Amino acid sequence: MRLIVTSLEDDKAEEVVVIDLAGKAAFADRMVVASGLAGRQLTAMAEHLIEKLERDGRRNIRTEGLGASDWVLIDAGDVVVHLFRPEARAQYALEKMWGVTLPGDEARFG
């Protein structure tokens, strides 16, 4: 987790949130959600993270949306990373779905 969070923070990701899914979901033990301000930033964050995970020995990393403008998914096995532009992140509200409340969410989600 430290490698993932550090990589995202180094690339200026905003509102990095780690959600513990152990015992709640079969597809992963943890989910990381973060925001980037532009599609190019999301792509760069994803590419840098994938490189670091591969150097760390992770194999079979799958991605969806790489090069798209709003959302990139990185499936690293026991950890799934969602990188969003702020508007898409608010629309999908993954944190809310998994019961995580962020500062300011009360006003945003009512």
MMTF fields as JSON, N, C-alpha, C and O atoms, coordinates in Angstrom:
{
  "mmtfVersion": "1.0.0",
  "mmtfProducer": "UNKNOWN",
  "numBonds": 439,
  "numAtoms": 440,
  "numGroups": 110,
  "numChains": 1,
  "numModels": 1,
  "chainsPerModel": [1],
  "groupsPerChain": [110],
  "chainIdList": ["A"],
  "bondAtomList": [4, 2, 8, 6, 12, 10, 16, 14, 20, 18, 24, 22, 28, 26, 32, 30, 36, 34, 40, 38, 44, 42, 48, 46, 52, 50, 56, 54, 60, 58, 64, 62, 68, 66, 72, 70, 76, 74, 80, 78, 84, 82, 88, 86, 92, 90, 96, 94, 100, 98, 104, 102, 108, 106, 112, 110, 116, 114, 120, 118, 124, 122, 128, 126, 132, 130, 136, 134, 140, 138, 144, 142, 148, 146, 152, 150, 156, 154, 160, 158, 164, 162, 168, 166, 172, 170, 176, 174, 180, 178, 184, 182, 188, 186, 192, 190, 196, 194, 200, 198, 204, 202, 208, 206, 212, 210, 216, 214, 220, 218, 224, 222, 228, 226, 232, 230, 236, 234, 240, 238, 244, 242, 248, 246, 252, 250, 256, 254, 260, 258, 264, 262, 268, 266, 272, 270, 276, 274, 280, 278, 284, 282, 288, 286, 292, 290, 296, 294, 300, 298, 304, 302, 308, 306, 312, 310, 316, 314, 320, 318, 324, 322, 328, 326, 332, 330, 336, 334, 340, 338, 344, 342, 348, 346, 352, 350, 356, 354, 360, 358, 364, 362, 368, 366, 372, 370, 376, 374, 380, 378, 384, 382, 388, 386, 392, 390, 396, 394, 400, 398, 404, 402, 408, 406, 412, 410, 416, 414, 420, 418, 424, 422, 428, 426, 432, 430, 436, 434],
  "bondOrderList": [1, 1, 1, 1, 1, 1, 1, 1, 1, 1, 1, 1, 1, 1, 1, 1, 1, 1, 1, 1, 1, 1, 1, 1, 1, 1, 1, 1, 1, 1, 1, 1, 1, 1, 1, 1, 1, 1, 1, 1, 1, 1, 1, 1, 1, 1, 1, 1, 1, 1, 1, 1, 1, 1, 1, 1, 1, 1, 1, 1, 1, 1, 1, 1, 1, 1, 1, 1, 1, 1, 1, 1, 1, 1, 1, 1, 1, 1, 1, 1, 1, 1, 1, 1, 1, 1, 1, 1, 1, 1, 1, 1, 1, 1, 1, 1, 1, 1, 1, 1, 1, 1, 1, 1, 1, 1, 1, 1, 1],
  "groupList": [{"groupName": "MET", "atomNameList": ["N", "CA", "C", "O"], "elementList": ["N", "C", "C", "O"], "formalChargeList": [0, 0, 0, 0], "bondAtomList": [1, 0, 2, 1, 3, 2], "bondOrderList": [1, 1, 2], "singleLetterCode": "M", "chemCompType": "L-PEPTIDE LINKING"}, {"groupName": "ARG", "atomNameList": ["N", "CA", "C", "O"], "elementList": ["N", "C", "C", "O"], "formalChargeList": [0, 0, 0, 0], "bondAtomList": [1, 0, 2, 1, 3, 2], "bondOrderList": [1, 1, 2], "singleLetterCode": "R", "chemCompType": "L-PEPTIDE LINKING"}, {"groupName": "LEU", "atomNameList": ["N", "CA", "C", "O"], "elementList": ["N", "C", "C", "O"], "formalChargeList": [0, 0, 0, 0], "bondAtomList": [1, 0, 2, 1, 3, 2], "bondOrderList": [1, 1, 2], "singleLetterCode": "L", "chemCompType": "L-PEPTIDE LINKING"}, {"groupName": "ILE", "atomNameList": ["N", "CA", "C", "O"], "elementList": ["N", "C", "C", "O"], "formalChargeList": [0, 0, 0, 0], "bondAtomList": [1, 0, 2, 1, 3, 2], "bondOrderList": [1, 1, 2], "singleLetterCode": "I", "chemCompType": "L-PEPTIDE LINKING"}, {"groupName": "VAL", "atomNameList": ["N", "CA", "C", "O"], "elementList": ["N", "C", "C", "O"], "formalChargeList": [0, 0, 0, 0], "bondAtomList": [1, 0, 2, 1, 3, 2], "bondOrderList": [1, 1, 2], "singleLetterCode": "V", "chemCompType": "L-PEPTIDE LINKING"}, {"groupName": "THR", "atomNameList": ["N", "CA", "C", "O"], "elementList": ["N", "C", "C", "O"], "formalChargeList": [0, 0, 0, 0], "bondAtomList": [1, 0, 2, 1, 3, 2], "bondOrderList": [1, 1, 2], "singleLetterCode": "T", "chemCompType": "L-PEPTIDE LINKING"}, {"groupName": "SER", "atomNameList": ["N", "CA", "C", "O"], "elementList": ["N", "C", "C", "O"], "formalChargeList": [0, 0, 0, 0], "bondAtomList": [1, 0, 2, 1, 3, 2], "bondOrderList": [1, 1, 2], "singleLetterCode": "S", "chemCompType": "L-PEPTIDE LINKING"}, {"groupName": "GLU", "atomNameList": ["N", "CA", "C", "O"], "elementList": ["N", "C", "C", "O"], "formalChargeList": [0, 0, 0, 0], "bondAtomList": [1, 0, 2, 1, 3, 2], "bondOrderList": [1, 1, 2], "singleLetterCode": "E", "chemCompType": "L-PEPTIDE LINKING"}, {"groupName": "ASP", "atomNameList": ["N", "CA", "C", "O"], "elementList": ["N", "C", "C", "O"], "formalChargeList": [0, 0, 0, 0], "bondAtomList": [1, 0, 2, 1, 3, 2], "bondOrderList": [1, 1, 2], "singleLetterCode": "D", "chemCompType": "L-PEPTIDE LINKING"}, {"groupName": "LYS", "atomNameList": ["N", "CA", "C", "O"], "elementList": ["N", "C", "C", "O"], "formalChargeList": [0, 0, 0, 0], "bondAtomList": [1, 0, 2, 1, 3, 2], "bondOrderList": [1, 1, 2], "singleLetterCode": "K", "chemCompType": "L-PEPTIDE LINKING"}, {"groupName": "ALA", "atomNameList": ["N", "CA", "C", "O"], "elementList": ["N", "C", "C", "O"], "formalChargeList": [0, 0, 0, 0], "bondAtomList": [1, 0, 2, 1, 3, 2], "bondOrderList": [1, 1, 2], "singleLetterCode": "A", "chemCompType": "L-PEPTIDE LINKING"}, {"groupName": "GLY", "atomNameList": ["N", "CA", "C", "O"], "elementList": ["N", "C", "C", "O"], "formalChargeList": [0, 0, 0, 0], "bondAtomList": [1, 0, 2, 1, 3, 2], "bondOrderList": [1, 1, 2], "singleLetterCode": "G", "chemCompType": "PEPTIDE LINKING"}, {"groupName": "PHE", "atomNameList": ["N", "CA", "C", "O"], "elementList": ["N", "C", "C", "O"], "formalChargeList": [0, 0, 0, 0], "bondAtomList": [1, 0, 2, 1, 3, 2], "bondOrderList": [1, 1, 2], "singleLetterCode": "F", "chemCompType": "L-PEPTIDE LINKING"}, {"groupName": "GLN", "atomNameList": ["N", "CA", "C", "O"], "elementList": ["N", "C", "C", "O"], "formalChargeList": [0, 0, 0, 0], "bondAtomList": [1, 0, 2, 1, 3, 2], "bondOrderList": [1, 1, 2], "singleLetterCode": "Q", "chemCompType": "L-PEPTIDE LINKING"}, {"groupName": "HIS", "atomNameList": ["N", "CA", "C", "O"], "elementList": ["N", "C", "C", "O"], "formalChargeList": [0, 0, 0, 0], "bondAtomList": [1, 0, 2, 1, 3, 2], "bondOrderList": [1, 1, 2], "singleLetterCode": "H", "chemCompType": "L-PEPTIDE LINKING"}, {"groupName": "ASN", "atomNameList": ["N", "CA", "C", "O"], "elementList": ["N", "C", "C", "O"], "formalChargeList": [0, 0, 0, 0], "bondAtomList": [1, 0, 2, 1, 3, 2], "bondOrderList": [1, 1, 2], "singleLetterCode": "N", "chemCompType": "L-PEPTIDE LINKING"}, {"groupName": "TRP", "atomNameList": ["N", "CA", "C", "O"], "elementList": ["N", "C", "C", "O"], "formalChargeList": [0, 0, 0, 0], "bondAtomList": [1, 0, 2, 1, 3, 2], "bondOrderList": [1, 1, 2], "singleLetterCode": "W", "chemCompType": "L-PEPTIDE LINKING"}, {"groupName": "PRO", "atomNameList": ["N", "CA", "C", "O"], "elementList": ["N", "C", "C", "O"], "formalChargeList": [0, 0, 0, 0], "bondAtomList": [1, 0, 2, 1, 3, 2], "bondOrderList": [1, 1, 2], "singleLetterCode": "P", "chemCompType": "L-PEPTIDE LINKING"}, {"groupName": "TYR", "atomNameList": ["N", "CA", "C", "O"], "elementList": ["N", "C", "C", "O"], "formalChargeList": [0, 0, 0, 0], "bondAtomList": [1, 0, 2, 1, 3, 2], "bondOrderList": [1, 1, 2], "singleLetterCode": "Y", "chemCompType": "L-PEPTIDE LINKING"}],
  "groupTypeList": [0, 1, 2, 3, 4, 5, 6, 2, 7, 8, 8, 9, 10, 7, 7, 4, 4, 4, 3, 8, 2, 10, 11, 9, 10, 10, 12, 10, 8, 1, 0, 4, 4, 10, 6, 11, 2, 10, 11, 1, 13, 2, 5, 10, 0, 10, 7, 14, 2, 3, 7, 9, 2, 7, 1, 8, 11, 1, 1, 15, 3, 1, 5, 7, 11, 2, 11, 10, 6, 8, 16, 4, 2, 3, 8, 10, 11, 8, 4, 4, 4, 14, 2, 12, 1, 17, 7, 10, 1, 10, 13, 18, 10, 2, 7, 9, 0, 16, 11, 4, 5, 2, 17, 11, 8, 7, 10, 1, 12, 11],
  "groupIdList": [1, 2, 3, 4, 5, 6, 7, 8, 9, 10, 11, 12, 13, 14, 15, 16, 17, 18, 19, 20, 21, 22, 23, 24, 25, 26, 27, 28, 29, 30, 31, 32, 33, 34, 35, 36, 37, 38, 39, 40, 41, 42, 43, 44, 45, 46, 47, 48, 49, 50, 51, 52, 53, 54, 55, 56, 57, 58, 59, 60, 61, 62, 63, 64, 65, 66, 67, 68, 69, 70, 71, 72, 73, 74, 75, 76, 77, 78, 79, 80, 81, 82, 83, 84, 85, 86, 87, 88, 89, 90, 91, 92, 93, 94, 95, 96, 97, 98, 99, 100, 101, 102, 103, 104, 105, 106, 107, 108, 109, 110],
  "secStructList": [7, 2, 2, 2, 2, 2, 2, 2, 2, 2, 6, 6, 7, 3, 3, 3, 3, 3, 3, 3, 7, 6, 6, 6, 7, 1, 1, 7, 1, 3, 3, 3, 3, 3, 3, 7, 1, 1, 2, 2, 2, 2, 2, 2, 2, 2, 2, 2, 2, 2, 2, 2, 2, 2, 2, 6, 6, 7, 7, 7, 7, 3, 3, 3, 1, 6, 6, 7, 1, 1, 3, 3, 3, 3, 3, 7, 1, 1, 3, 3, 3, 3, 3, 3, 7, 2, 2, 2, 2, 2, 2, 2, 7, 2, 2, 2, 2, 6, 6, 7, 7, 7, 6, 6, 2, 2, 2, 2, 2, 7],
  "xCoordList": [0.829, 0.0, 0.869, 0.553, 1.954, 2.826, 3.351, 3.392, 3.749, 4.248, 3.18, 3.473, 1.961, 0.86, 0.557, 0.497, 0.368, 0.021, 1.155, 0.903, 2.393, 3.53, 3.638, 3.889, 3.451, 3.505, 2.441, 2.727, 1.228, 0.148, 0.414, 0.203, 0.875, 1.166, 2.314, 2.285, 3.331, 4.445, 3.962, 4.539, 2.899, 2.333, 1.212, 0.439, 1.131, 0.179, -1.278, -2.156, -1.541, -2.928, -3.586, -2.928, -4.87, -5.628, -6.572, -7.03, -6.855, -7.819, -7.603, -8.515, -6.392, -6.084, -6.749, -6.514, -7.58, -8.315, -8.064, -8.154, -7.749, -7.585, -8.79, -9.105, -9.456, -10.649, -10.338, -9.924, -10.536, -10.312, -11.525, -12.643, -11.3, -12.389, -12.332, -13.178, -11.353, -11.205, -12.496, -13.003, -13.014, -14.258, -15.514, -16.626, -15.35, -16.49, -16.638, -17.733, -15.519, -15.532, -14.574, -13.54, -14.92, -14.075, -13.029, -12.054, -13.213, -12.331, -11.027, -10.08, -10.941, -9.718, -9.787, -10.859, -8.613, -8.542, -8.596, -9.047, -8.126, -8.12, -8.428, -8.164, -8.995, -9.263, -8.653, -8.764, -8.017, -7.476, -8.212, -8.35, -8.675, -9.369, -8.61, -8.28, -8.34, -7.625, -8.102, -8.688, -7.838, -8.244, -7.033, -5.99, -7.217, -6.27, -7.066, -8.228, -6.463, -7.208, -7.435, -8.328, -6.64, -6.77, -6.503, -5.847, -7.018, -6.82, -5.36, -4.976, -4.54, -3.105, -2.461, -1.571, -2.912, -2.375, -2.778, -1.961, -4.028, -4.469, -3.623, -3.197, -3.382, -2.572, -1.159, -0.62, -0.557, 0.801, 0.84, 1.748, -0.138, -0.182, -0.285, 0.417, -1.156, -1.354, -0.088, 0.331, 0.528, 1.737, 2.87, 3.566, 3.069, 4.12, 3.847, 4.759, 2.589, 2.243, 2.448, 2.983, 2.039, 2.217, 3.698, 4.081, 4.535, 5.984, 6.533, 7.318, 6.13, 6.627, 6.143, 6.905, 4.887, 4.365, 5.107, 5.42, 5.385, 6.108, 7.535, 8.036, 8.198, 9.547, 9.524, 10.51, 8.395, 8.236, 7.876, 7.737, 7.725, 7.459, 6.019, 5.698, 5.149, 3.742, 3.628, 4.234, 2.866, 2.645, 1.15, 0.33, 0.81, -0.593, -1.426, -2.578, -0.842, -1.57, -2.455, -1.981, -3.728, -4.68, -5.154, -5.266, -5.429, -5.92, -7.127, -7.304, -7.936, -9.067, -9.042, -8.76, -9.334, -9.473, -8.178, -8.193, -7.05, -5.78, -5.819, -6.073, -5.57, -5.659, -7.014, -7.175, -7.992, -9.302, -9.181, -8.138, -10.216, -10.073, -10.634, -10.267, -11.511, -12.187, -11.853, -11.914, -11.502, -11.392, -10.419, -10.526, -9.468, -8.546, -8.626, -8.57, -8.757, -8.793, -7.522, -7.149, -6.857, -5.679, -5.983, -6.2, -5.997, -6.25, -4.911, -4.337, -4.421, -3.139, -3.329, -2.489, -4.427, -4.693, -5.434, -6.654, -4.709, -5.36, -5.661, -6.292, -5.204, -5.479, -6.007, -5.442, -7.1, -7.671, -7.552, -7.904, -7.053, -6.852, -7.758, -7.757, -8.529, -9.393, -8.834, -8.68, -8.535, -8.074, -9.137, -9.489, -9.64, -10.754, -10.406, -9.577, -11.048, -11.16, -12.23, -13.121, -12.169, -13.094, -14.573, -15.347, -14.976, -16.39, -16.854, -17.942, -16.03, -16.384, -16.364, -17.204, -15.416, -15.352, -16.618, -17.158, -17.085, -18.319, -19.513, -20.41, -19.527, -20.644, -20.721, -21.801, -19.586, -19.592, -19.617, -20.127, -19.091, -19.156, -18.791, -19.528, -17.654, -17.247, -17.052, -17.39, -16.512, -16.314, -17.65, -17.749, -18.651, -19.966, -20.524, -21.107, -20.338, -20.825, -20.211, -20.873, -18.944, -18.256, -18.299, -17.612, -19.1, -19.322, -18.229, -18.079, -17.46, -16.403, -16.906, -17.373, -16.81, -17.217, -15.971, -15.115, -15.871, -14.751, -15.182, -16.37, -14.228, -14.591, -15.284, -14.801, -16.406, -17.157, -18.192, -18.999, -18.192, -19.146, -20.595, -21.512, -20.787, -22.153, -22.806, -23.979, -22.07, -22.615, -22.76, -23.713, -21.825, -21.816, -22.892, -23.554, -23.072, -23.993, -25.323, -26.25, -25.442, -26.697, -27.026, -28.056],
  "yCoordList": [-1.195, 0.0, 1.253, 2.247, 1.186, 2.356, 2.737, 3.92, 1.758, 2.015, 2.705, 3.666, 2.226, 2.787, 4.216, 5.119, 4.42, 5.753, 6.739, 7.869, 6.324, 7.204, 7.578, 8.738, 6.615, 6.889, 7.913, 8.863, 7.718, 8.65, 10.037, 11.04, 10.098, 11.399, 12.098, 13.317, 11.334, 11.921, 12.546, 13.521, 11.977, 12.498, 13.5, 13.811, 14.0, 15.068, 14.638, 15.446, 13.365, 12.914, 13.65, 14.016, 13.855, 14.528, 13.54, 12.579, 13.794, 13.005, 11.496, 10.769, 11.042, 9.612, 8.928, 9.296, 7.929, 7.209, 5.718, 5.192, 5.039, 3.586, 2.992, 3.366, 2.066, 1.426, -0.046, -0.759, -0.492, -1.893, -2.715, -2.48, -3.663, -4.511, -5.936, -6.763, -6.224, -7.578, -8.018, -7.341, -9.151, -9.676, -9.038, -9.458, -8.022, -7.329, -7.607, -7.499, -7.97, -8.183, -9.307, -9.482, -10.06, -11.169, -10.74, -11.459, -9.592, -9.198, -8.552, -8.503, -8.053, -7.408, -7.262, -7.326, -7.063, -6.798, -5.304, -4.888, -4.512, -3.06, -2.366, -2.884, -1.177, -0.319, 1.052, 1.565, 1.625, 2.97, 3.842, 3.48, 4.986, 5.944, 7.263, 7.717, 7.868, 9.148, 9.979, 9.46, 11.269, 12.184, 12.835, 13.041, 13.149, 13.953, 14.982, 14.748, 16.109, 17.219, 17.11, 17.767, 16.288, 16.197, 14.77, 13.998, 14.43, 13.098, 12.733, 11.592, 13.687, 13.416, 13.089, 12.242, 13.763, 13.483, 12.073, 11.342, 11.685, 10.333, 9.293, 8.308, 9.508, 8.571, 8.485, 7.388, 9.618, 9.621, 8.922, 8.132, 9.201, 8.543, 7.038, 6.284, 6.594, 5.161, 4.518, 3.47, 5.136, 4.561, 4.466, 3.453, 5.513, 5.49, 4.408, 3.689, 4.294, 3.285, 1.879, 1.021, 1.633, 0.31, -0.043, -1.168, 0.905, 0.672, 0.297, -0.644, 1.023, 0.756, -0.59, -1.318, -0.931, -2.224, -3.368, -4.381, -3.203, -4.237, -4.383, -5.501, -3.263, -3.32, -3.997, -4.608, -3.885, -4.503, -5.988, -6.664, -6.496, -7.916, -8.281, -9.462, -7.3, -7.59, -7.966, -7.328, -8.983, -9.422, -9.451, -9.396, -9.535, -9.625, -8.436, -8.594, -7.258, -6.035, -5.699, -5.603, -5.524, -5.201, -3.762, -3.241, -3.14, -1.762, -1.605, -2.343, -0.643, -0.225, 1.294, 1.942, 1.852, 3.292, 4.062, 5.293, 3.365, 4.074, 4.892, 4.355, 6.169, 7.063, 7.736, 8.674, 7.269, 7.93, 9.19, 9.435, 9.96, 11.246, 11.319, 12.232, 10.393, 10.553, 9.515, 9.826, 8.287, 7.212, 6.158, 5.69, 5.787, 4.697, 3.705, 4.081, 2.433, 1.348, 0.527, 0.136, 0.269, -0.587, -1.736, -1.527, -2.951, -4.145, -4.824, -5.425, -4.726, -5.314, -6.543, -6.842, -7.246, -8.466, -8.17, -8.004, -8.102, -7.862, -6.387, -6.041, -5.512, -4.081, -3.58, -3.869, -2.823, -2.191, -0.679, -0.147, 0.002, 1.447, 2.121, 1.768, 3.096, 3.901, 5.318, 5.945, 5.813, 7.186, 7.942, 7.562, 9.008, 9.752, 11.226, 11.775, 11.852, 13.303, 13.608, 12.785, 14.77, 15.06, 14.895, 14.409, 15.297, 15.208, 13.754, 13.419, 12.9, 11.474, 10.822, 9.973, 11.213, 10.646, 10.978, 10.124, 12.197, 12.593, 11.823, 11.441, 11.597, 10.882, 9.427, 8.941, 8.736, 7.319, 7.104, 6.082, 8.018, 8.002, 6.646, 6.115, 6.09, 4.776, 4.766, 3.785, 5.84, 5.885, 5.737, 5.009, 6.425, 6.347, 4.93, 4.417, 4.304, 2.939, 1.973, 1.035, 2.2, 1.323, 1.86, 1.337, 2.902, 3.384, 4.274, 4.372, 4.925, 5.828, 7.251, 7.63, 8.041, 9.439, 10.307, 10.172, 11.185, 12.111, 13.474, 13.793, 14.278, 15.64, 16.363, 16.349, 16.986, 17.723, 16.88, 17.421, 15.548, 14.673, 14.961, 14.814, 15.366, 15.603, 16.652, 16.522, 17.68, 18.734, 18.247, 18.614, 17.43, 16.999, 15.938, 15.975, 15.001, 13.895, 14.06, 13.291, 15.04, 15.281, 14.173, 14.205],
  "zCoordList": [0.0, 0.0, 0.0, -0.653, 0.733, 0.817, -0.568, -0.905, -1.366, -2.716, -3.556, -4.267, -3.479, -4.271, -3.844, -4.678, -2.55, -2.051, -2.324, -2.742, -2.093, -2.333, -3.805, -4.131, -4.694, -6.122, -6.515, -7.244, -6.036, -6.367, -5.802, -6.484, -4.565, -3.961, -4.684, -4.856, -5.113, -5.869, -7.173, -7.652, -7.744, -8.994, -8.751, -9.656, -7.525, -7.162, -7.214, -7.517, -6.919, -6.806, -5.643, -4.669, -5.76, -4.713, -4.042, -4.659, -2.769, -1.997, -2.159, -2.552, -1.854, -1.921, -0.727, 0.424, -1.02, 0.014, -0.162, -1.272, 0.941, 0.942, 1.656, 2.786, 0.989, 1.544, 1.79, 0.876, 3.011, 3.372, 2.93, 3.391, 2.049, 1.544, 2.09, 1.75, 2.925, 3.457, 4.14, 5.035, 3.707, 4.251, 3.672, 3.994, 2.814, 2.224, 0.739, 0.187, 0.086, -1.36, -1.716, -1.071, -2.738, -3.165, -4.193, -4.409, -4.824, -5.924, -5.476, -6.262, -4.239, -3.755, -2.238, -1.636, -1.638, -0.202, 0.108, 1.176, -0.847, -0.662, -1.976, -3.061, -1.839, -2.978, -2.678, -1.565, -3.675, -3.541, -4.553, -5.721, -4.089, -4.948, -4.839, -3.744, -5.996, -6.01, -7.195, -8.145, -7.117, -8.183, -8.836, -8.215, -10.114, -10.871, -11.639, -11.97, -11.926, -12.504, -14.004, -14.54, -14.694, -16.155, -16.604, -15.905, -17.776, -18.315, -18.459, -18.2, -18.868, -19.016, -17.677, -17.6, -16.623, -15.294, -14.862, -14.301, -15.118, -14.774, -15.494, -14.891, -16.772, -17.553, -16.993, -16.845, -16.683, -16.128, -14.777, -14.519, -13.906, -12.595, -12.77, -12.097, -13.67, -13.904, -14.445, -13.955, -15.451, -16.043, -15.038, -14.989, -14.23, -13.214, -12.178, -11.77, -11.753, -10.757, -11.299, -10.597, -12.513, -13.119, -13.197, -12.878, -13.619, -13.68, -12.314, -12.199, -11.277, -9.927, -9.414, -8.778, -9.681, -9.251, -9.945, -9.319, -11.229, -11.967, -11.45, -11.326, -11.146, -10.566, -9.198, -8.785, -8.5, -7.18, -7.286, -6.267, -8.507, -8.697, -8.979, -9.115, -9.069, -9.397, -10.858, -11.718, -11.138, -12.511, -12.796, -11.879, -14.057, -14.491, -14.03, -13.625, -14.093, -13.766, -14.955, -16.088, -14.693, -15.762, -15.598, -14.488, -16.737, -16.697, -17.605, -18.575, -17.27, -18.104, -18.141, -17.133, -19.291, -19.418, -19.555, -19.553, -19.676, -19.831, -21.116, -22.194, -20.999, -22.148, -22.264, -23.045, -21.495, -21.466, -20.605, -19.999, -20.558, -19.883, -18.467, -17.728, -18.054, -16.765, -15.7, -14.51, -16.092, -15.111, -15.611, -16.744, -14.761, -15.054, -13.908, -12.737, -14.26, -13.278, -13.421, -14.527, -12.302, -12.275, -11.325, -10.132, -11.863, -11.068, -10.825, -11.733, -9.603, -9.241, -8.362, -7.513, -8.566, -7.796, -6.512, -6.52, -5.408, -4.123, -3.868, -2.869, -4.781, -4.677, -6.013, -7.068, -5.951, -7.136, -6.941, -5.888, -7.969, -7.896, -8.92, -10.099, -8.449, -9.313, -9.325, -8.277, -10.517, -10.686, -11.469, -12.586, -10.877, -11.458, -11.636, -10.91, -12.604, -12.58, -11.538, -11.326, -10.877, -9.779, -10.122, -9.297, -11.341, -11.707, -11.782, -11.313, -12.368, -12.468, -11.095, -10.798, -10.262, -8.91, -8.128, -7.425, -8.247, -7.565, -8.12, -7.369, -9.422, -10.045, -9.572, -9.237, -9.544, -9.173, -7.664, -7.204, -6.902, -5.434, -4.83, -4.0, -5.247, -4.742, -3.237, -2.575, -2.69, -1.247, -0.513, 0.475, -0.999, -0.36, -0.456, 0.499, -1.615, -1.806, -0.792, -0.348, -0.426, 0.517, 1.938, 2.815, 2.181, 3.536, 4.093, 5.31, 3.23, 3.67, 3.503, 2.429, 4.57, 4.526, 4.529, 5.403, 3.562, 3.468, 3.983, 3.974, 4.43, 4.84, 3.688, 2.556, 3.981, 2.968, 2.247, 1.491, 2.461, 1.778, 2.18, 1.372, 3.417, 3.872, 2.991, 2.641, 2.632, 1.785, 0.341, -0.347, -0.113, -1.514, -1.773, -2.81, -0.847, -1.083, -0.374, -0.628, 0.508, 1.21, 2.091, 2.765]
}
